[in-house]
Amino acid sequence: MRMPFRNSSIRARLLLASTAVQVVLLSLLLANSVRLMNDASTASLETLINQNASMLHAMATAYGERQNYGTLQDTLGELLADSSEGLVYVRIGDASGALMLSAGQPAMQTLPPANAELGKRLATLLDQPVIHVRRPLLLPRNEVGFLQFGVSVSVLAAARSAIVAQGLLIALVEIFITFVLLSGIGYLLSNKLAGLLAGSKAITDGFLNHRLPDEGEDELARLAHHFNIMASTLQQRVAELQQTADRLKASEERYALAIKGANDGLWDWDITHDRTYFSPRFCELVGLPSGIHDTDASPFTERLHPEDAPGYRARMVDHLKGDNPQFMLE
């Protein structure tokens, strides 16, 4: 399975990962803030409704016992004349539905239906301008009427919308700032890593004098410093090996000239790999073909005199055991 962004740079992958984490965390934070705000608004609205219901019920009961709803209507009318927030209207009706008291919002001709199941739906009712609440009311002569009032929630709805909008704006600004900062940091890191990559390639291509800038005290600066030390040490070792190779070549050339000028035949036996080198003069002396220079020891041992072969083997064994410092056979 081909992984997405597999061929993208480290900086791009870090930016995408950090941005994704920021978006997820800020989304969770914003969602949790909205939830807490809804819970607080619901609790506050429920308290406001219960307080208004208790207050109006007490007032309606007190004035109703004296059959003095007119005074209560005048009082509530003055209180709710210009009210646009909180309690905005009050209506009291008898058992047949006829209104006995009307205060606030005089333009309301028809009584709106009450919102049902307020306890379960308060959070969803925050989007409505007014919540309509109806409670039963005990009237004189034991009649059961109703008390209905309206509570405006426009302030709570506006506050919630403002908080959500501002939270979203702050989250976007934070994501943008984080993206810019991480882009700058990623550029600096990737730039230094690119320098290290170019330096390693230069060393691989044979430019051993290549060095990296190692200013600073961070990890990448120390890495560049150690890279320079490694390159310097490698350059020094290669120079030493080159000098050794040059000296060895000169020594081999002198040795070849000495062998060529001498009248002696030379041979060299590599016991570990069982390979034997015969010089051209040696081949000429023992009658070997001139083309045989690097082979096993059989061309030499086969040409030993039968009477000399046991002595040769005995002296060779003693020499290999270390009993004789030199191998000599005449």
C-alpha positions in Angstrom: 0.0 0.0 0.0 1.4 3.3 -1.0 1.6 5.8 1.9 0.4 9.3 1.2 3.1 12.0 1.3 5.8 9.3 1.2 8.0 11.2 -1.2 7.5 14.6 0.4 10.2 16.3 2.4 10.6 16.0 6.1 9.7 19.7 6.5 6.4 19.2 4.6 5.5 16.1 6.6 6.2 17.9 9.9 4.1 20.8 8.8 1.2 18.6 7.8 1.4 16.6 11.0 1.6 19.6 13.3 -1.2 21.4 11.4 -3.4 18.3 11.6 -2.7 18.0 15.4 -3.5 21.7 15.9 -6.7 21.5 13.9 -7.9 18.4 15.9 -7.0 19.8 19.3 -8.5 23.2 18.6 -11.6 21.7 17.2 -12.0 19.6 20.3 -11.3 22.6 22.5 -13.8 24.8 20.6 -16.5 22.0 20.7 -15.9 21.5 24.4 -16.2 25.3 25.0 -19.5 25.4 23.1 -20.8 22.5 25.1 -19.8 24.1 28.4 -21.3 27.4 27.3 -24.6 25.7 26.3 -24.7 23.9 29.7 -24.1 27.2 31.5 -26.7 29.1 29.4 -29.2 26.3 29.9 -28.8 26.3 33.6 -29.0 30.1 33.8 -32.1 30.2 31.6 -33.8 27.5 33.6 -33.1 29.4 36.8 -34.5 32.6 35.2 -37.7 30.9 34.1 -38.3 29.3 37.5 -37.7 32.5 39.3 -40.1 34.5 37.0 -42.7 31.7 37.3 -42.5 31.7 41.1 -42.6 35.5 41.3 -45.5 35.9 38.9 -47.5 33.1 40.5 -47.2 34.7 43.9 -48.2 38.1 42.6 -51.1 36.6 40.6 -52.3 34.7 43.7 -52.1 37.7 45.9 -53.8 40.1 43.6 -56.4 37.5 42.5 -57.6 36.9 46.0 -58.7 40.6 46.1 -60.0 40.5 42.5 -57.5 43.3 41.7 -56.0 42.1 38.4 -56.2 45.7 37.0 -53.7 47.0 39.5 -51.3 44.1 38.8 -51.7 44.7 35.0 -50.8 48.4 35.4 -47.8 47.5 37.5 -46.5 44.8 35.1 -47.4 47.0 32.1 -45.1 49.8 33.4 -42.3 47.3 34.1 -42.6 45.6 30.7 -43.4 48.6 28.6 -39.9 48.9 27.0 -38.6 45.5 27.9 -36.8 43.6 25.2 -34.6 41.3 27.4 -35.5 38.9 30.1 -39.2 39.0 30.9 -41.0 40.6 28.0 -44.8 39.8 28.5 -47.3 38.3 30.9 -50.7 36.9 30.3 -53.2 35.4 32.7 -56.3 33.6 31.5 -59.2 31.8 33.0 -60.3 28.2 32.5 -62.1 29.1 29.2 -59.0 30.7 27.8 -60.2 34.3 28.1 -57.5 36.7 29.1 -57.8 38.4 32.5 -54.4 40.2 32.4 -52.3 41.3 29.6 -48.9 43.1 30.1 -46.0 43.7 27.7 -45.9 43.4 23.9 -49.3 45.1 23.3 -49.0 44.3 19.6 -49.4 40.5 20.3 -53.0 39.8 19.3 -52.8 36.0 19.4 -51.3 34.1 22.3 -48.5 31.9 21.0 -48.3 28.3 22.0 -46.1 27.4 24.9 -42.9 25.6 24.4 -43.2 22.0 25.7 -40.7 20.0 27.7 -38.6 23.0 28.6 -36.3 20.9 30.8 -35.2 18.7 28.0 -35.1 21.3 25.2 -33.7 24.4 26.7 -30.4 24.1 24.8 -32.3 23.8 21.5 -34.5 26.8 22.4 -31.6 29.2 22.6 -31.9 29.8 18.9 -35.5 31.2 19.3 -35.9 34.9 20.2 -38.5 34.3 22.9 -39.3 31.2 25.0 -43.0 30.9 25.9 -43.8 29.3 29.3 -47.2 28.3 30.5 -48.0 27.2 34.1 -51.4 26.4 35.7 -52.8 29.1 38.1 -55.4 28.6 40.8 -58.0 31.4 40.5 -60.7 32.5 42.9 -63.6 30.1 43.4 -61.1 27.2 42.8 -61.0 27.7 39.1 -57.8 26.6 37.3 -56.6 29.1 34.8 -53.2 29.6 33.4 -50.2 31.9 33.7 -48.1 32.5 30.5 -45.1 34.6 30.1 -42.3 35.1 27.6 -38.5 35.3 28.3 -36.2 36.7 25.7 -33.0 34.8 25.1 -31.5 37.0 22.4 -28.7 38.2 24.7 -27.7 34.6 25.4 -27.9 33.6 21.8 -25.9 36.6 20.7 -23.3 35.9 23.4 -23.0 32.3 22.3 -22.7 33.2 18.6 -20.0 35.8 19.5 -18.0 33.4 21.6 -18.2 30.7 18.8 -17.1 33.2 16.2 -14.3 34.7 18.3 -13.1 31.2 19.3 -13.1 30.1 15.7 -11.2 33.3 14.7 -8.6 32.7 17.5 -8.2 29.1 16.5 -7.5 30.1 12.8 -5.0 32.8 13.9 -3.3 30.3 16.2 -3.1 27.7 13.4 -1.7 30.4 11.0 0.9 31.6 13.5 1.9 28.0 14.3 2.2 27.2 10.6 4.4 30.2 10.0 6.6 29.5 13.0 7.0 25.8 12.2 7.7 26.7 8.6 10.5 29.0 9.6 11.9 26.4 12.0 11.5 23.7 9.5 13.3 25.8 6.9 16.3 26.3 9.2 16.4 22.6 10.1 16.0 21.3 6.5 18.5 23.9 5.2 21.1 22.5 7.7 20.2 19.0 6.9 20.5 19.7 3.2 24.0 21.1 3.9 24.9 17.8 5.7 23.5 15.8 2.8 25.5 17.8 0.3 28.6 17.5 2.4 28.3 13.7 2.7 27.8 13.5 -1.1 30.9 15.6 -1.6 32.9 13.3 0.6 31.5 10.3 -1.3 32.5 12.0 -4.6 36.1 12.3 -3.3 36.1 16.0 -2.3 37.7 15.3 1.1 38.5 19.0 1.7 34.8 19.9 1.8 33.7 21.4 5.1 30.4 22.6 6.6 29.6 25.8 8.5 29.4 24.8 12.2 28.5 28.1 13.9 26.1 27.8 16.8 25.5 25.7 19.8 22.6 23.5 18.8 22.6 19.9 17.9 22.9 20.4 14.2 25.9 22.8 14.7 27.6 20.1 16.8 26.7 17.5 14.2 28.3 19.7 11.5 31.4 20.1 13.7 31.8 16.4 14.2 31.3 16.0 10.4 34.1 18.4 9.8 36.3 16.5 12.2 35.4 13.2 10.5 36.2 14.7 7.1 39.5 16.1 8.3 40.5 12.8 9.8 39.5 10.9 6.7 41.5 13.4 4.5 44.5 12.9 6.7 44.3 9.1 6.6 43.8 9.1 2.9 46.9 11.4 2.5 48.9 9.1 4.7 47.8 6.0 2.7 48.7 7.8 -0.5 52.1 8.6 0.8 52.6 5.0 1.9 51.4 3.8 -1.5 53.9 6.2 -3.2 56.7 5.0 -1.0 55.8 1.3 -1.6 55.6 1.9 -5.3 59.1 3.5 -5.3 60.4 0.7 -3.2 58.9 -1.9 -5.6 60.4 -0.1 -8.5 63.9 -0.1 -6.9 63.4 -3.8 -5.9 62.4 -4.6 -9.5 65.5 -2.9 -10.8 67.7 -4.7 -8.3 66.2 -8.1 -9.3 66.6 -7.3 -13.0 70.2 -6.3 -12.5 71.1 -9.3 -10.4 72.1 -12.7 -11.8 70.2 -14.6 -9.0 66.9 -16.3 -9.3 64.3 -15.3 -6.7 61.1 -17.1 -5.6 58.5 -16.2 -2.9 56.1 -18.7 -1.3 52.8 -17.5 0.2 52.2 -20.4 2.5 48.7 -19.3 3.6 47.3 -19.3 0.0 49.8 -21.8 -1.4 50.9 -19.4 -4.1 54.5 -19.1 -5.3 56.2 -16.3 -7.3 59.1 -17.1 -9.5 61.3 -14.4 -11.0 62.1 -14.5 -14.7 65.7 -15.3 -13.9 64.6 -18.2 -11.6 62.5 -19.6 -14.3 65.4 -19.4 -16.7 67.7 -21.2 -14.2 65.4 -24.1 -13.4 64.0 -24.5 -16.9 60.5 -23.3 -16.2 58.4 -21.7 -18.9 58.9 -17.9 -19.0 55.2 -17.2 -18.5 54.9 -18.9 -15.1 55.4 -16.4 -12.4 52.5 -16.8 -10.0 51.4 -20.4 -9.3 51.7 -23.1 -6.6 55.1 -24.6 -5.5 54.8 -27.8 -7.6 56.9 -26.5 -10.5 59.8 -26.1 -8.0 59.4 -29.2 -5.9 59.0 -31.4 -9.0 62.4 -30.4 -10.2 64.2 -31.3 -7.0 66.7 -34.2 -7.2 65.2 -37.3 -5.6 68.2 -37.4 -3.1 67.6 -33.7 -2.2 63.9 -33.9 -1.7 63.9 -35.5 1.9 66.5 -33.0 3.1 64.5 -30.1 1.6 61.3 -31.2 3.3 63.0 -31.8 6.7 64.7 -28.3 6.6 61.5 -26.7 5.5 59.5 -28.3 8.4 62.2 -27.2 10.9 62.1 -23.7 9.6 58.3 -23.5 9.7 58.3 -24.8 13.3 60.8 -22.1 14.2 63.7 -24.5 15.0 65.8 -22.7 12.3 65.7 -18.9 11.8 66.6 -19.3 8.2 65.9 -21.8 5.5 69.1 -22.7 3.6 69.6 -25.6 1.2 72.6 -26.1 -1.1 
